[in-house]
């Protein structure tokens, strides 16, 4: 740990009488900043405002919660104010460093590698495995809300046409395309998995069923998805909404039109969909900072 960090932590402990937990949090945050400075082949005292802003962008794109990132920025500003007052630096580079609370919270999403691992997690040699494979494939292929997914009826899905119908917020109906891979697994589930789960029951309209042959609940799907995420070795937080965000982000990343994504997600207002552009903006800025010779 650099001497300047030890000196600052001692100041917080003696002069401000911070609790042990708070001191440990400051220590972790400043250690992360020091690691960033090492990657930049410099020292903490020489970091510029531009580099500190790059550090904040890294925090945001790494998936750190905005509140945690804001705490780290406040700690960095306090650290450099202390260095300036004690004459360790001639000017304070963090004086105009803004809190990430002024930014939009970036939606969490999975990498393509994590999605592939998740899609391979369900074993398809059982009716339940087939159901779960179809569920996850369909969710990632369409970006449906979990309530829309488990609320699908048999006549809502037109597998041969590659389309499904869903009722979203405000009771608004929309048509969403289904990819070939998802359509294949939904078709196999309908033909092989669902009849085994349904057994002798008749007139059950729901597409996805629990082990009793009734409509699968949101909680039931969420628990299964979480288990598959652990089995796939996915460390990032995982929920049905994360897969919805992954669907939108990966489409946008490959050049999809924002209004088309708005329609598929069922957003009433384009401004709701535009949050996904912040993911790309942050990524572009991170790439620029890393590779441009005069950044």
HELIX and SHEET records of a PDB file:
HELIX    1   1 UNK A    3  UNK A   14  1                                  12    
HELIX    2   2 UNK A   20  UNK A   39  1                                  20    
HELIX    3   3 UNK A   44  UNK A   46  5                                   3    
HELIX    4   4 UNK A   49  UNK A   61  1                                  13    
HELIX    5   5 UNK A   66  UNK A   85  1                                  20    
HELIX    6   6 UNK A  100  UNK A  102  5                                   3    
HELIX    7   7 UNK A  112  UNK A  121  1                                  10    
HELIX    8   8 UNK A  127  UNK A  142  1                                  16    
HELIX    9   9 UNK A  146  UNK A  150  1                                   5    
HELIX   10  10 UNK A  154  UNK A  156  5                                   3    
HELIX   11  11 UNK A  169  UNK A  171  5                                   3    
HELIX   12  12 UNK A  180  UNK A  188  1                                   9    
HELIX   13  13 UNK A  189  UNK A  193  3                                   5    
HELIX   14  14 UNK A  194  UNK A  198  1                                   5    
HELIX   15  15 UNK A  218  UNK A  231  1                                  14    
HELIX   16  16 UNK A  240  UNK A  253  1                                  14    
HELIX   17  17 UNK A  258  UNK A  265  1                                   8    
HELIX   18  18 UNK A  270  UNK A  273  1                                   4    
HELIX   19  19 UNK A  275  UNK A  291  1                                  17    
SHEET    1   A 3 UNK A 157  UNK A 158  0                                        
SHEET    2   A 3 UNK A 163  UNK A 167 -1                                        
SHEET    3   A 3 UNK A 173  UNK A 177 -1                                        
END                                                                             
